[in-house]
Structures are given as structure tokens and as C-alpha cells.
Amino acid sequence: MDSSLLTEARLDDVVTLQWTLDEDEIRLRIAFSLPEPLDDEEYWLGFGISDQGGMVGSDLAIFVPSYSNATEDRLIDVHGTLYGYPTIDKCGQDWRLIGHSRTENDETFASTLH
């Protein structure tokens, strides 16, 4: 992981978070180490922040990687209004994709939150 990111939390054997905070943004890197090799099936990775600790009221980023280079990587900015599918955030793009890497068993994406 990136040593310039100041804080790190290993959530379990699969997910590691790193982040820095400043006055204008949060820089975040999320790494997933999977027990099985990744294949070219479609999947997505999501991360959310909530001051209430749940889906309702959360600000979420959904990372959709390109599949076999057929599309570009995307980071979708959404928010939780209920315990179900999130809603596209139409108030402005707060989450921005700044990087992505993939190996056979690992997927990492980096973003900023303004």
C-alpha cells in the first residue's frame, strides 16, 4: 500500500483501507485481497461513509472496473436513502477516481472525496 497515506486499517483478511484527511478532501485507497483469482466476470466494489453507521444517510462510491478492457473504469457517486439500492448523487460528483490496479488475486482503487 502507499506509505504517503497516513492512516491504515486492516478490516479483515480481505479488505485494507488507507486514508489521509486535509481541509478540502479525503484521499482513500481500498485494497481487496481475494482468496480466489479474479476472472473477467462482471463485479463491483463499494465503500460508504455515514455519520450514523448505516446505509441510510451514507455517501457511497461504487467502483466498476473495466472488463477485458471493453470499457473504462468508473467510480459512481451515490447516497443511501434506505436499506436498498442507493440513489445516484445529483448534487455533484464528490467521489473522484484517481487510480486502479489489479493482479490475479487483488483489486485496489484509490479515490478522493471532496
C-alpha positions in Angstrom: 0.0 0.0 0.0 1.0 3.6 -0.3 3.2 4.9 2.5 2.2 8.5 1.9 -1.3 7.7 3.2 -1.2 8.3 6.9 -3.8 6.0 8.4 -4.4 2.4 7.7 -7.0 -0.1 9.0 -7.0 -3.8 8.1 -10.7 -4.7 8.4 -10.2 -8.5 7.9 -8.1 -10.8 5.7 -9.7 -9.4 2.6 -10.0 -5.5 3.0 -7.4 -2.9 3.9 -8.2 0.9 4.0 -5.7 3.7 3.9 -6.6 7.4 4.1 -5.4 10.9 4.7 -7.5 13.9 5.7 -6.9 17.6 4.9 -9.2 20.6 4.9 -10.5 20.0 1.4 -10.6 16.3 0.8 -10.1 12.7 1.9 -7.7 10.6 -0.1 -8.7 7.0 0.2 -7.3 3.7 -1.1 -9.2 0.4 -0.7 -7.4 -2.9 -1.3 -9.2 -6.2 -1.6 -7.1 -9.4 -1.4 -9.3 -12.2 -2.6 -8.9 -15.9 -1.8 -9.7 -16.9 -5.3 -8.2 -15.4 -8.5 -10.3 -12.7 -10.2 -11.8 -13.7 -13.6 -13.4 -11.5 -16.2 -16.9 -11.8 -14.8 -18.6 -8.5 -14.0 -18.4 -7.3 -10.4 -18.2 -4.1 -8.5 -16.7 -2.8 -5.2 -18.3 -0.3 -2.9 -17.4 1.8 0.0 -19.5 4.2 2.1 -19.2 6.7 4.9 -22.0 7.5 7.3 -22.1 9.5 10.5 -24.9 7.2 11.7 -23.1 3.9 10.9 -25.7 2.6 8.4 -26.9 2.7 4.8 -29.4 5.5 5.4 -27.7 8.8 5.0 -24.5 7.4 3.8 -22.3 8.8 1.0 -21.0 5.9 -1.2 -18.6 5.2 -4.0 -19.2 2.2 -6.3 -16.2 1.2 -8.3 -16.9 -0.6 -11.5 -13.7 -1.9 -13.2 -13.3 -2.3 -16.9 -14.0 -5.8 -18.1 -11.4 -7.1 -20.5 -10.6 -3.5 -21.5 -14.0 -3.2 -23.1 -15.0 -0.1 -21.0 -13.3 2.4 -18.8 -13.1 2.1 -15.0 -15.9 4.0 -13.4 -16.5 5.4 -9.9 -20.2 6.1 -9.3 -21.1 8.6 -6.6 -24.3 7.5 -4.8 -26.1 8.0 -1.5 -28.2 5.8 0.7 -31.8 6.9 1.3 -33.0 3.5 2.5 -31.8 -0.1 3.1 -31.8 -1.0 -0.6 -30.4 0.2 -3.8 -28.6 3.6 -3.4 -29.6 6.7 -5.4 -27.2 8.5 -7.9 -25.9 11.6 -6.2 -27.2 14.5 -8.3 -25.8 17.2 -6.0 -22.4 17.0 -7.6 -19.6 14.4 -8.1 -17.9 14.3 -4.6 -16.0 11.0 -5.2 -13.3 11.0 -7.9 -11.3 8.0 -9.1 -7.6 8.7 -9.0 -6.2 5.2 -9.6 -6.8 1.5 -10.0 -4.7 -1.6 -10.1 -5.4 -5.3 -10.4 -3.5 -8.5 -10.1 -4.7 -12.1 -10.1 -6.0 -12.0 -6.5 -6.0 -8.3 -5.7 -8.1 -5.3 -6.7 -7.2 -1.8 -5.5 -8.9 1.5 -6.2 -8.0 5.0 -5.0 -10.3 8.0 -4.8 -10.8 11.4 -3.3 -13.9 12.7 -1.5 -14.4 16.4 -1.6 
